[in-house]
Amino acid sequence: MFTGIVEEVGQVAALEHRGDSAVLTIRATKVTSDLVHGASIAVNGVCLTVVGWTAEGELTAVDFDVMGETLRRSVIGGLGEGTRVNLERSVRADQRLDGHVVQGHVDGTGAVVSRTSGDNWDTVRVEVPAELARFVAEKGSIAVDGVSLTVSAVGPDWFEVGLIPETLRATTLGGKAAGDPVNLEVDVLAKYVARLLATEAAR
């Protein structure tokens, strides 16, 4: 489990496709300080398992296996060498939950529609697939490329979020432009409520 509070922006070293799967290699420093084999790290909001690593001076190159389902549902398969990515280690039981409950199980992808700069923040509108739009509510939570954000406005096929200076500085969202794809994970609580209501309605 994650919180959507990005610890570090890393960089893609390689993405090697192997049939219907791939091996992703990321270079980083902070999230690699306590690596263990099998650890979970969210890469742009996608929960991936550490399968190996190599020290490269001050940096560490970390390898992750990426299965076909992840390549299909997220933008991981389109990452290229040098691409900057948001990184977060799994939450410990003894720390504060500063964002919201993020599983690292991406529900789908969207795209930046527009961004408007304010005095101290940017408002970003993101296109959301129809099958996910019903789970997005004003003042609710959503993870965009693994970043926990509060929804400020919704439409039939879009939502808006406000990015404060810290988010613009500490994550890759500050560099996103219209047309750029993003990973989306809707609030897991909303999905459970929808499932329960659908089950009750079917009785």
Salt bridges, closest charged atoms under 4 A:
GLU7 OE1 - ARG89 NH2 2.62
GLU16 OE2 - ARG18 NE 3.28
ASP34 OD1 - ARG89 NH1 3.09
GLU56 OE1 - ARG27 NE 2.57
GLU69 OE1 - ARG72 NH2 2.90
GLU69 OE2 - ARG73 NE 2.59
ASP94 OD1 - ARG92 NE 2.93
ASP107 OD1 - LYS191 NZ 2.79
ASP122 OD2 - ARG115 NH2 2.93
ASP145 OD2 - LYS176 NZ 3.41
GLU160 OE2 - ARG125 NH2 2.87
GLU166 OE2 - ARG169 NH2 2.64
GLU200 OE2 - ARG203 NH1 3.23
